[in-house]
Amino acid sequence: MGTLRSFAYDDPNYKLVRTFTSTSGDVASATDFAKFRSRAAVVISHAILEVMSVASVAKVVFTLNRNASVNTTFTLASCTTVGNITQVAVDITLLSAGDVLSVQHDDTGDYRIIYEYQILPGESLYHK
């Protein structure tokens, strides 16, 4: 007999995703996109990045910002290939409704970013 699994939002094994798309047009984006604003205490475990339209260079540097501070940078190679995907383990905990995680990139192109996260046990999306 299989084990029962909880699909409650506060279950530690329950993973959620939030998806954003950046359309930068003809210039590099010096502004934040894919803003993940927490409504409860959460742990963001991964950021998954997909190329939606080609950049003008082969490699693009992405910066993950937590609130107004740089958290980490990573390079996505093969940005001239639509559908190229990279996954970055970030393990960032956002503790309050004011915490924000966002992304910047240094070249043109359209990108999709997916945040994988868990709500911390005992938290609720709606009580804050």
NORTADA-V532303 format. One record per residue. N is the residue number from 1. SS is DSSP state (@ for helix, = for strand, . for the rest). PSI is psi in degrees with one decimal (NA if undefined). Layout:
BEGIN
N & SS & PSI
N & SS & PSI
END
This chain:
BEGIN
1 & . & 133.7
2 & . & 161.2
3 & . & 147.8
4 & . & 141.7
5 & . & 143.5
6 & . & 136.2
7 & . & 22.2
8 & . & 146.9
9 & . & -31.0
10 & . & 5.3
11 & . & 130.2
12 & . & -20.3
13 & . & -0.7
14 & . & 118.6
15 & . & 139.8
16 & = & 158.7
17 & = & 150.9
18 & = & 129.7
19 & = & 138.4
20 & = & 153.3
21 & = & 134.2
22 & = & 129.5
23 & = & 102.3
24 & . & -15.3
25 & . & -132.9
26 & . & -3.0
27 & . & 156.5
28 & . & 149.8
29 & . & 108.6
30 & . & 0.5
31 & . & 157.2
32 & . & 141.4
33 & = & 175.7
34 & = & 48.9
35 & = & 116.9
36 & = & 106.2
37 & = & 120.6
38 & . & 139.6
39 & . & 0.8
40 & . & 169.0
41 & . & 121.3
42 & = & 159.3
43 & = & 119.7
44 & = & 115.0
45 & = & -36.4
46 & = & 150.6
47 & = & 123.6
48 & = & 126.7
49 & = & 131.9
50 & = & 137.1
51 & = & 120.8
52 & = & -34.6
53 & = & 152.4
54 & . & 146.3
55 & . & 171.7
56 & . & -7.5
57 & . & 162.6
58 & . & -32.0
59 & . & 136.0
60 & = & 135.1
61 & = & 128.1
62 & = & 142.1
63 & = & 125.2
64 & = & 122.2
65 & = & 133.3
66 & = & 116.6
67 & . & -119.8
68 & . & 8.0
69 & = & 144.7
70 & = & 126.9
71 & = & -48.7
72 & = & 160.0
73 & = & 151.1
74 & = & 155.7
75 & = & 131.4
76 & = & 112.3
77 & . & 164.0
78 & . & 45.4
79 & . & -1.2
80 & . & 6.7
81 & . & 114.4
82 & . & 135.6
83 & . & -6.1
84 & . & 135.8
85 & = & 140.4
86 & = & 150.7
87 & = & 132.4
88 & = & 127.5
89 & = & 122.0
90 & = & -35.6
91 & = & 59.9
92 & = & 131.7
93 & = & 123.8
94 & = & 118.9
95 & . & -18.5
96 & . & 170.0
97 & . & -18.8
98 & . & -11.4
99 & . & 138.4
100 & = & 136.9
101 & = & 132.3
102 & = & 171.6
103 & = & 145.2
104 & = & 154.8
105 & = & 160.4
106 & . & 14.3
107 & . & 174.0
108 & . & 169.6
109 & . & 161.8
110 & = & 136.0
111 & = & 151.0
112 & = & 132.9
113 & = & 136.1
114 & = & 124.1
115 & = & 129.9
116 & = & 128.1
117 & = & 165.6
118 & = & 141.7
119 & = & 133.8
120 & . & 142.4
121 & . & 137.6
122 & . & -5.6
123 & . & 163.0
124 & . & 146.4
125 & . & -20.2
126 & . & -2.5
127 & . & -4.2
128 & . & NA
END
